[in-house]
Amino acid sequence: MHHSSQLNCVNMTLKLHPGQYKDMLGCKLMGSEVIIREIKIEDVADIIRVANQAFLEDARRPSVSGRTLVNCLSRFPKLQLLAEVDGEVVGFILGSIENDKGKIALLAVSPKHWRKGIGRRLVKALEDRIRKAGGREVVLGTPFARGFYEKLGYKCHNIEFKLIKELPYSTISRMDSDLSPILFNDLKTIVKKLGHDEALKFLGAYFSAFEAKGGKAYKLMGDNGVRGVIVVAENKWNSELLEITYAYPSEGEVMIRLAENVVVEASKMGYRWVGLRTYSKELADTLIRRGWKEAHMAEFWTMYLMKKEL
Ligand SMILES: CC(C)(COP(=O)(O)OP(=O)(O)OC[C@H]1O[C@@H](n2cnc3c(N)ncnc32)[C@H](O)[C@@H]1OP(=O)(O)O)[C@@H](O)C(=O)NCCC(=O)NCCS
């Protein structure tokens, strides 16, 4: 198999495997050379164009990819690389390093150049530079390139599940939930219940919800006072998705009750989906049994955290 594709390469038939062709003949790709070089400030517009073409989720937003690029470029200029074919930017990789931990912040190749070995070369080139800078491992999070990174020796060590519940056609018979709005007067009690560190997280989400569309904070009361709190806000990119941005407790029966009550609230407001992020496989499995799904939607995608020792 290997042999025949090499023959194809030599004959330049269209059946050749471009990755192997490139490996055989140095950096050539279908007769054109792929150049990997550092990103310069003049390349910014080309990089954003590639990101917009390659990404389905929020990395295609110029605000997100652009800010990441500017930040990486100013802090680690030697770890920002691009791939060029015939003078055209066709891919890029953004990296960073803290202590001995390297990171891939963003990687993209123009769709028309996928599966030609360009992504692999960009990753390898960045790994070399991270190693030279003293890095001993590389980490990253990816929504849909897990298989690609596994081929390059990365292992998935954690998953940030993004779960959604689709509301149209769901059976929601109640109009009102068991939740009530959190008032300013409740804050003291809630903060006391949560403890310092947890309270900071809650307050962060609570005040962010003031500015977000659909932003609301609810409490679930029990016989002994507040049992749980939950904050929601409309997803920044998707106005039909109401996201749970904070929940306490973050797992267990009360959390599931909170989430299902948010579904009632969201249905009342006419949202199409409720979304939830969690690292807990147990919570994810329980909600999936109750009709939630692992999200594979633009702007809200389960994220695989990958790692490789150098
Ligand atoms: C992921 C991405 C960068 C891969 O670039 P690419 O140039 O097509 O990748 P390569 O051709 O170098 O592929 C290297 C290997 O991974 C495989 N591969 C590529 N994409 C894959 C995928 N999505 N799933 C599984 N395997 C994949 C290739 O088949 C190849 O395997 P082989 O050597 O056995 O033939 C590109 O598809 C892309 O830009 N995707 C959208 C953006 C994105 O997901 N970025 C990563 C998140 S940070």
The ligand as an SDF file (V2000), in Angstrom:
LIG
                    3D

 48 50  0  0  0  0  0  0  0  0999 V2000
   -7.2810   19.7940   11.9480 C   0  0  0  0  0  0  0  0  0  0  0  0
   -6.5470   20.3600   10.7350 C   0  0  0  0  0  0  0  0  0  0  0  0
   -5.6050   21.4510   11.1640 C   0  0  0  0  0  0  0  0  0  0  0  0
   -5.7660   19.2050   10.0770 C   0  0  0  0  0  0  0  0  0  0  0  0
   -4.9580   19.7430    9.0580 O   0  0  0  0  0  0  0  0  0  0  0  0
   -4.5120   18.8930    7.7950 P   0  0  0  0  0  0  0  0  0  0  0  0
   -3.4630   19.6330    7.0770 O   0  0  0  0  0  0  0  0  0  0  0  0
   -5.7030   18.4820    7.0270 O   0  0  0  0  0  0  0  0  0  0  0  0
   -3.8960   17.5800    8.5090 O   0  0  0  0  0  0  0  0  0  0  0  0
   -2.7980   16.5770    7.9220 P   0  0  0  0  0  0  0  0  0  0  0  0
   -3.0320   16.3890    6.4600 O   0  0  0  0  0  0  0  0  0  0  0  0
   -1.4390   17.0190    8.3260 O   0  0  0  0  0  0  0  0  0  0  0  0
   -3.1860   15.2580    8.7040 O   0  0  0  0  0  0  0  0  0  0  0  0
   -2.3010   14.5050    9.5150 C   0  0  0  0  0  0  0  0  0  0  0  0
   -2.9670   13.1740    9.8040 C   0  0  0  0  0  0  0  0  0  0  0  0
   -4.1860   13.3630   10.5240 O   0  0  0  0  0  0  0  0  0  0  0  0
   -5.2950   12.8440    9.8110 C   0  0  0  0  0  0  0  0  0  0  0  0
   -6.4150   13.7630   10.0070 N   0  0  0  0  0  0  0  0  0  0  0  0
   -6.5710   15.0350    9.5430 C   0  0  0  0  0  0  0  0  0  0  0  0
   -7.7090   15.5680    9.9840 N   0  0  0  0  0  0  0  0  0  0  0  0
   -8.2940   14.6310   10.7490 C   0  0  0  0  0  0  0  0  0  0  0  0
   -9.4870   14.5870   11.4890 C   0  0  0  0  0  0  0  0  0  0  0  0
  -10.3230   15.6250   11.5520 N   0  0  0  0  0  0  0  0  0  0  0  0
   -9.8020   13.4350   12.1390 N   0  0  0  0  0  0  0  0  0  0  0  0
   -8.9760   12.3560   12.0890 C   0  0  0  0  0  0  0  0  0  0  0  0
   -7.8130   12.3570   11.4300 N   0  0  0  0  0  0  0  0  0  0  0  0
   -7.4800   13.4680   10.7540 C   0  0  0  0  0  0  0  0  0  0  0  0
   -4.8340   12.8040    8.3730 C   0  0  0  0  0  0  0  0  0  0  0  0
   -5.5350   11.8350    7.6350 O   0  0  0  0  0  0  0  0  0  0  0  0
   -3.3850   12.4590    8.5450 C   0  0  0  0  0  0  0  0  0  0  0  0
   -3.2410   11.0710    8.8190 O   0  0  0  0  0  0  0  0  0  0  0  0
   -2.2080   10.1530    7.9650 P   0  0  0  0  0  0  0  0  0  0  0  0
   -0.8700   10.7800    8.1920 O   0  0  0  0  0  0  0  0  0  0  0  0
   -2.3810    8.8210    8.5680 O   0  0  0  0  0  0  0  0  0  0  0  0
   -2.6580   10.2660    6.5810 O   0  0  0  0  0  0  0  0  0  0  0  0
   -7.5430   20.9010    9.6780 C   0  0  0  0  0  0  0  0  0  0  0  0
   -8.4400   19.8990    9.3570 O   0  0  0  0  0  0  0  0  0  0  0  0
   -8.3190   22.1170   10.1440 C   0  0  0  0  0  0  0  0  0  0  0  0
   -7.8940   23.2500    9.9540 O   0  0  0  0  0  0  0  0  0  0  0  0
   -9.5130   21.8850   10.7530 N   0  0  0  0  0  0  0  0  0  0  0  0
  -10.3720   22.9420   11.2380 C   0  0  0  0  0  0  0  0  0  0  0  0
   -9.7880   23.6990   12.3920 C   0  0  0  0  0  0  0  0  0  0  0  0
   -9.4100   22.8240   13.5690 C   0  0  0  0  0  0  0  0  0  0  0  0
  -10.1050   21.9000   13.9390 O   0  0  0  0  0  0  0  0  0  0  0  0
   -8.2670   23.1120   14.1800 N   0  0  0  0  0  0  0  0  0  0  0  0
   -7.7410   22.3880   15.3110 C   0  0  0  0  0  0  0  0  0  0  0  0
   -8.2890   22.8980   16.5940 C   0  0  0  0  0  0  0  0  0  0  0  0
   -7.0680   23.7830   17.5500 S   0  0  0  0  0  0  0  0  0  0  0  0
  1  2  1  0
  2  3  1  0
  2  4  1  0
  2 36  1  0
  4  5  1  0
  5  6  1  0
  6  7  2  0
  6  8  1  0
  6  9  1  0
  9 10  1  0
 10 11  2  0
 10 12  1  0
 10 13  1  0
 13 14  1  0
 14 15  1  0
 15 16  1  0
 15 30  1  0
 16 17  1  0
 17 18  1  0
 17 28  1  0
 18 19  1  0
 18 27  1  0
 19 20  2  0
 20 21  1  0
 21 22  1  0
 21 27  2  0
 22 23  1  0
 22 24  2  0
 24 25  1  0
 25 26  2  0
 26 27  1  0
 28 29  1  0
 28 30  1  0
 30 31  1  0
 31 32  1  0
 32 33  2  0
 32 34  1  0
 32 35  1  0
 36 37  1  0
 36 38  1  0
 38 39  2  0
 38 40  1  0
 40 41  1  0
 41 42  1  0
 42 43  1  0
 43 44  2  0
 43 45  1  0
 45 46  1  0
 46 47  1  0
 47 48  1  0
M  END
$$$$
